[in-house]
Amino acid sequence: MRGLTKLPSTPLRGRVVACFGRRSLIEIEDGSTIACVSRGRRTGIVCGDQVSVTRTSPGEGVIEDIEPRSCLIYRSDEQHEKAIAANITQVIVVLAVAPTPNVDFIDRCLVAAEHAEAATLLVLNKTDLPPGSGEAAHIAASYAQLGYRTLPMSALSPAADLLAALAGHLSVFIGQSGVGKSTLVNRLVPDAGARVGATSATRDAGRHTTTHGQLYRLDEHSAIIDSPGMHAFGLSHVDPADLASCFIEFRSLLGNCRFSNCRHDGEPGCFLDEAVRTNQIRAERLASYRRILRSLGKRPSGN
């Protein structure tokens, strides 16, 4: 019949650029976007996923399948998993002068990145805000001394250094609520329209302003994913046997314990205890490792 647009019958390939529960926005290969729902009860689709979709009407479609992922960043507890981003190559952990950086949260984010074999960068944001910058700067410097890349940023800082660190990567921004991830995104992508929320001074914690994952392209070879702010980062999906190798300064020391199955949790002959005594590693990092180790529960099933 005249006036009807013939829709393609073969699936189209695209990337998930936004997620809203069971609905997603898919950017297909010609650069246009399609609003899609998932086929059946499929869940766990996240920004960065490569998918095949079938159009159901102009501008709308159905996700038929998810392509195998090269990488998945997610957090989990004993009952649930929450996927954050797929196929990323770099994790940007954003901390700030305010709210006060939570070292346990940062360590957990870094473990998740190392476990996924993704590059990492710590961005210390809001460095122009007094007071408290000394404590935050000290925390950032301590990670730099361990070998993590760090970058100070503020509203007055040029974005060139951060753009250079993002070049050639699909990066996901992760951080506590209120650290200014969306503000950074707005500087990198001026038309992003990301909402920016004020930090709650009374609770020393930010309000959740990003409510869903969103992917923004910087150029042909670089993109960023802004994720919702969070207060906790569960790691139940990490095998306890793999945890020590996710602490980068531990790696060269592993394999020297008295027992080959040492969990590094106070067993006799643990070389990491000796490494603390000889100042090869920091006591607080070993303590952080042990807190995470003891928190690991049964691995959940499904997404």
Protein Blocks (a to p, Z undefined) as FASTA:
>chain_A
ZZiacddfbdcddddfbdehjaccdddfkopacddddehjbghiaehiacddddfbehia
cdfbdcddfbdcddddfkbccdfbghiabdcddddfbdcddfklmmmmmmmmmmnopacd
dddehklbcghklmmmmmmmmmmmnopacddddfkbcfklmmmmmgopacdddddehilm
mmmmmmmmmmnopacddddfklopacdfbfbdcdddfblmbccddddddfbdcfklpcfk
lmmmmpmklmmmgopafblklghnopahiaklmmmmnopacfklmmmmmmmmmmpccdde
dZZ
